[in-house]
Amino acid sequence: MHAPSVAAVSNGNVVSPPPVAVTRDDVQRALEQHGGNRAAASRALGIGRTTLWRLMKT
């Protein structure tokens, strides 16, 4: 039996897959790929801009 890769339906509700840990290095690479555009980088990583900022701060 294969596990669903995107989302599963449980009791009529869509259940998202568990989040993937994003590292500071991931943030740096995403920012480089998107020319420093924080909104685009956060969208590409699947995190919020505030989370991206928090990761950059540490």
N, CA, C and O atoms as a printed pandas DataFrame, in Angstrom:
     atom_number atom_name residue_name chain_id  residue_number  x_coord  y_coord  z_coord
0              1         N          MET        A               1    0.849   -1.177    0.000
1              2        CA          MET        A               1    0.000    0.000    0.000
2              3         C          MET        A               1    0.891    1.236    0.000
3              4         O          MET        A               1    1.865    1.302    0.749
4              5         N          HIS        A               2    0.560    2.215   -0.838
5              6        CA          HIS        A               2    1.359    3.431   -0.958
6              7         C          HIS        A               2    0.754    4.544   -0.124
7              8         O          HIS        A               2   -0.465    4.713   -0.086
8              9         N          ALA        A               3    1.610    5.298    0.540
9             10        CA          ALA        A               3    1.159    6.449    1.323
10            11         C          ALA        A               3    0.913    7.619    0.381
11            12         O          ALA        A               3    1.676    7.805   -0.566
12            13         N          PRO        A               4   -0.128    8.412    0.612
13            14        CA          PRO        A               4   -0.371    9.576   -0.235
14            15         C          PRO        A               4    0.754   10.586   -0.081
15            16         O          PRO        A               4    1.287   10.761    1.015
16            17         N          SER        A               5    1.123   11.259   -1.181
17            18        CA          SER        A               5    2.256   12.175   -1.134
18            19         C          SER        A               5    1.860   13.622   -0.863
19            20         O          SER        A               5    2.692   14.401   -0.399
20            21         N          VAL        A               6    0.621   14.002   -1.139
21            22        CA          VAL        A               6    0.248   15.397   -0.991
22            23         C          VAL        A               6   -0.631   15.618    0.233
23            24         O          VAL        A               6   -0.262   16.391    1.117
24            25         N          ALA        A               7   -1.760   14.973    0.302
25            26        CA          ALA        A               7   -2.665   15.136    1.432
26            27         C          ALA        A               7   -3.536   13.896    1.543
27            28         O          ALA        A               7   -3.751   13.181    0.564
28            29         N          ALA        A               8   -4.026   13.655    2.729
29            30        CA          ALA        A               8   -4.908   12.518    2.962
30            31         C          ALA        A               8   -6.249   13.039    3.445
31            32         O          ALA        A               8   -6.337   14.143    3.983
32            33         N          VAL        A               9   -7.281   12.253    3.257
33            34        CA          VAL        A               9   -8.599   12.623    3.729
34            35         C          VAL        A               9   -8.939   11.720    4.905
35            36         O          VAL        A               9   -8.922   10.495    4.784
36            37         N          SER        A              10   -9.243   12.324    6.026
37            38        CA          SER        A              10   -9.579   11.589    7.235
38            39         C          SER        A              10  -10.876   12.153    7.789
39            40         O          SER        A              10  -10.932   13.323    8.167
40            41         N          ASN        A              11  -11.911   11.339    7.841
41            42        CA          ASN        A              11  -13.217   11.778    8.337
42            43         C          ASN        A              11  -13.743   12.997    7.582
43            44         O          ASN        A              11  -14.410   13.852    8.165
44            45         N          GLY        A              12  -13.445   13.075    6.294
45            46        CA          GLY        A              12  -13.933   14.181    5.482
46            47         C          GLY        A              12  -13.070   15.428    5.546
47            48         O          GLY        A              12  -13.348   16.398    4.842
48            49         N          ASN        A              13  -12.033   15.429    6.368
49            50        CA          ASN        A              13  -11.141   16.587    6.488
50            51         C          ASN        A              13   -9.833   16.298    5.767
51            52         O          ASN        A              13   -9.324   15.178    5.808
52            53         N          VAL        A              14   -9.297   17.309    5.110
53            54        CA          VAL        A              14   -8.012   17.156    4.437
54            55         C          VAL        A              14   -6.916   17.345    5.478
55            56         O          VAL        A              14   -6.914   18.321    6.229
56            57         N          VAL        A              15   -5.994   16.404    5.511
57            58        CA          VAL        A              15   -4.885   16.456    6.459
58            59         C          VAL        A              15   -3.614   16.725    5.667
59            60         O          VAL        A              15   -3.283   15.980    4.745
60            61         N          SER        A              16   -2.900   17.793    6.025
61            62        CA          SER        A              16   -1.659   18.141    5.337
62            63         C          SER        A              16   -0.527   17.250    5.819
63            64         O          SER        A              16   -0.552   16.752    6.944
64            65         N          PRO        A              17    0.468   17.053    4.959
65            66        CA          PRO        A              17    1.636   16.282    5.396
66            67         C          PRO        A              17    2.392   17.055    6.471
67            68         O          PRO        A              17    2.236   18.272    6.568
68            69         N          PRO        A              18    3.201   16.384    7.274
69            70        CA          PRO        A              18    3.944   17.101    8.314
70            71         C          PRO        A              18    4.910   18.096    7.692
71            72         O          PRO        A              18    5.444   17.844    6.612
72            73         N          PRO        A              19    5.144   19.235    8.362
73            74        CA          PRO        A              19    6.042   20.240    7.802
74            75         C          PRO        A              19    7.477   19.740    7.760
75            76         O          PRO        A              19    7.888   18.910    8.571
76            77         N          VAL        A              20    8.223   20.255    6.810
77            78        CA          VAL        A              20    9.635   19.916    6.662
78            79         C          VAL        A              20   10.434   21.023    7.342
79            80         O          VAL        A              20   10.138   22.204    7.162
80            81         N          ALA        A              21   11.442   20.646    8.119
81            82        CA          ALA        A              21   12.257   21.640    8.811
82            83         C          ALA        A              21   13.057   22.459    7.805
83            84         O          ALA        A              21   13.765   21.902    6.966
84            85         N          VAL        A              22   12.942   23.774    7.889
85            86        CA          VAL        A              22   13.669   24.685    7.014
86            87         C          VAL        A              22   14.839   25.245    7.813
87            88         O          VAL        A              22   14.654   25.733    8.929
88            89         N          THR        A              23   16.021   25.179    7.258
89            90        CA          THR        A              23   17.210   25.666    7.947
90            91         C          THR        A              23   17.598   27.054    7.453
91            92         O          THR        A              23   17.071   27.541    6.453
92            93         N          ARG        A              24   18.512   27.672    8.157
93            94        CA          ARG        A              24   19.009   28.987    7.763
94            95         C          ARG        A              24   19.691   28.915    6.401
95            96         O          ARG        A              24   19.599   29.848    5.604
96            97         N          ASP        A              25   20.378   27.801    6.138
97            98        CA          ASP        A              25   21.022   27.618    4.825
98            99         C          ASP        A              25   19.979   27.576    3.714
99           100         O          ASP        A              25   20.199   28.127    2.635
100          101         N          ASP        A              26   18.835   26.920    3.972
101          102        CA          ASP        A              26   17.744   26.882    2.990
102          103         C          ASP        A              26   17.248   28.295    2.701
103          104         O          ASP        A              26   16.976   28.644    1.552
104          105         N          VAL        A              27   17.132   29.100    3.751
105          106        CA          VAL        A              27   16.672   30.482    3.599
106          107         C          VAL        A              27   17.672   31.266    2.747
107          108         O          VAL        A              27   17.274   31.991    1.836
108          109         N          GLN        A              28   18.957   31.124    3.037
109          110        CA          GLN        A              28   19.980   31.839    2.271
110          111         C          GLN        A              28   19.928   31.468    0.790
111          112         O          GLN        A              28   19.999   32.342   -0.073
112          113         N          ARG        A              29   19.806   30.174    0.496
113          114        CA          ARG        A              29   19.730   29.718   -0.904
114          115         C          ARG        A              29   18.488   30.280   -1.596
115          116         O          ARG        A              29   18.555   30.737   -2.737
116          117         N          ALA        A              30   17.352   30.242   -0.890
117          118        CA          ALA        A              30   16.112   30.747   -1.479
118          119         C          ALA        A              30   16.215   32.244   -1.750
119          120         O          ALA        A              30   15.746   32.720   -2.784
120          121         N          LEU        A              31   16.820   32.984   -0.838
121          122        CA          LEU        A              31   16.982   34.424   -1.042
122          123         C          LEU        A              31   17.888   34.700   -2.243
123          124         O          LEU        A              31   17.627   35.620   -3.018
124          125         N          GLU        A              32   18.938   33.919   -2.397
125          126        CA          GLU        A              32   19.824   34.088   -3.550
126          127         C          GLU        A              32   19.087   33.786   -4.848
127          128         O          GLU        A              32   19.236   34.502   -5.838
128          129         N          GLN        A              33   18.289   32.718   -4.835
129          130        CA          GLN        A              33   17.558   32.325   -6.040
130          131         C          GLN        A              33   16.499   33.351   -6.426
131          132         O          GLN        A              33   16.157   33.481   -7.601
132          133         N          HIS        A              34   15.979   34.082   -5.437
133          134        CA          HIS        A              34   14.899   35.036   -5.706
134          135         C          HIS        A              34   15.379   36.487   -5.604
135          136         O          HIS        A              34   14.583   37.400   -5.382
136          137         N          GLY        A              35   16.677   36.683   -5.768
137          138        CA          GLY        A              35   17.222   38.037   -5.817
138          139         C          GLY        A              35   16.970   38.848   -4.562
139          140         O          GLY        A              35   16.813   40.067   -4.640
140          141         N          GLY        A              36   16.929   38.205   -3.409
141          142        CA          GLY        A              36   16.719   38.902   -2.146
142          143         C          GLY        A              36   15.262   39.187   -1.830
143          144         O          GLY        A              36   14.966   39.794   -0.801
144          145         N          ASN        A              37   14.352   38.766   -2.684
145          146        CA          ASN        A              37   12.921   38.996   -2.477
146          147         C          ASN        A              37   12.422   38.041   -1.380
147          148         O          ASN        A              37   12.262   36.843   -1.616
148          149         N          ARG        A              38   12.182   38.584   -0.187
149          150        CA          ARG        A              38   11.798   37.753    0.961
150          151         C          ARG        A              38   10.438   37.092    0.793
151          152         O          ARG        A              38   10.246   35.947    1.201
152          153         N          ALA        A              39    9.498   37.809    0.195
153          154        CA          ALA        A              39    8.161   37.234    0.000
154          155         C          ALA        A              39    8.232   36.037   -0.951
155          156         O          ALA        A              39    7.618   35.002   -0.693
156          157         N          ALA        A              40    8.976   36.176   -2.043
157          158        CA          ALA        A              40    9.105   35.084   -3.009
158          159         C          ALA        A              40    9.862   33.910   -2.397
159          160         O          ALA        A              40    9.503   32.754   -2.623
160          161         N          ALA        A              41   10.901   34.199   -1.627
161          162        CA          ALA        A              41   11.686   33.141   -0.986
162          163         C          ALA        A              41   10.840   32.373    0.017
163          164         O          ALA        A              41   10.905   31.145    0.072
164          165         N          SER        A              42   10.047   33.083    0.809
165          166        CA          SER        A              42    9.206   32.403    1.806
166          167         C          SER        A              42    8.142   31.552    1.122
167          168         O          SER        A              42    7.836   30.458    1.596
168          169         N          ARG        A              43    7.571   32.031    0.020
169          170        CA          ARG        A              43    6.588   31.230   -0.721
170          171         C          ARG        A              43    7.239   29.965   -1.266
171          172         O          ARG        A              43    6.652   28.885   -1.203
172          173         N          ALA        A              44    8.451   30.097   -1.800
173          174        CA          ALA        A              44    9.150   28.943   -2.363
174          175         C          ALA        A              44    9.460   27.900   -1.285
175          176         O          ALA        A              44    9.449   26.699   -1.555
176          177         N          LEU        A              45    9.734   28.365   -0.069
177          178        CA          LEU        A              45   10.049   27.449    1.027
178          179         C          LEU        A              45    8.792   26.919    1.725
179          180         O          LEU        A              45    8.859   25.961    2.496
180          181         N          GLY        A              46    7.651   27.548    1.449
181          182        CA          GLY        A              46    6.409   27.114    2.093
182          183         C          GLY        A              46    6.300   27.568    3.534
183          184         O          GLY        A              46    5.663   26.910    4.356
184          185         N          ILE        A              47    6.934   28.714    3.843
185          186        CA          ILE        A              47    6.865   29.272    5.195
186          187         C          ILE        A              47    6.395   30.715    5.092
187          188         O          ILE        A              47    6.399   31.298    4.008
188          189         N          GLY        A              48    5.992   31.285    6.209
189          190        CA          GLY        A              48    5.569   32.676    6.235
190          191         C          GLY        A              48    6.764   33.622    6.242
191          192         O          GLY        A              48    7.881   33.225    6.573
192          193         N          ARG        A              49    6.517   34.878    5.874
193          194        CA          ARG        A              49    7.597   35.862    5.873
194          195         C          ARG        A              49    8.154   36.079    7.278
195          196         O          ARG        A              49    9.354   36.298    7.439
196          197         N          THR        A              50    7.301   36.021    8.288
197          198        CA          THR        A              50    7.763   36.188    9.660
198          199         C          THR        A              50    8.686   35.048   10.061
199          200         O          THR        A              50    9.698   35.273   10.724
200          201         N          THR        A              51    8.348   33.831    9.666
201          202        CA          THR        A              51    9.207   32.681    9.959
202          203         C          THR        A              51   10.533   32.822    9.243
203          204         O          THR        A              51   11.581   32.520    9.814
204          205         N          LEU        A              52   10.505   33.282    7.988
205          206        CA          LEU        A              52   11.734   33.504    7.247
206          207         C          LEU        A              52   12.597   34.537    7.968
207          208         O          LEU        A              52   13.804   34.337    8.110
208          209         N          TRP        A              53   12.003   35.628    8.420
209          210        CA          TRP        A              53   12.713   36.655    9.142
210          211         C          TRP        A              53   13.330   36.093   10.427
211          212         O          TRP        A              53   14.476   36.392   10.763
212          213         N          ARG        A              54   12.555   35.282   11.133
213          214        CA          ARG        A              54   13.022   34.684   12.390
214          215         C          ARG        A              54   14.234   33.777   12.141
215          216         O          ARG        A              54   15.189   33.787   12.917
216          217         N          LEU        A              55   14.190   33.002   11.065
217          218        CA          LEU        A              55   15.312   32.126   10.725
218          219         C          LEU        A              55   16.544   32.937   10.328
219          220         O          LEU        A              55   17.667   32.537   10.634
220          221         N          MET        A              56   16.351   34.063    9.657
221          222        CA          MET        A              56   17.471   34.908    9.263
222          223         C          MET        A              56   18.119   35.562   10.475
223          224         O          MET        A              56   19.328   35.790   10.503
224          225         N          LYS        A              57   17.298   35.861   11.475
225          226        CA          LYS        A              57   17.755   36.583   12.661
226          227         C          LYS        A              57   18.694   35.742   13.526
227          228         O          LYS        A              57   19.583   36.292   14.176
228          229         N          THR        A              58   18.513   34.426   13.544
229          230        CA          THR        A              58   19.299   33.573   14.426
230          231         C          THR        A              58   20.652   33.264   13.876
231          232         O          THR        A              58   21.430   32.553   14.512
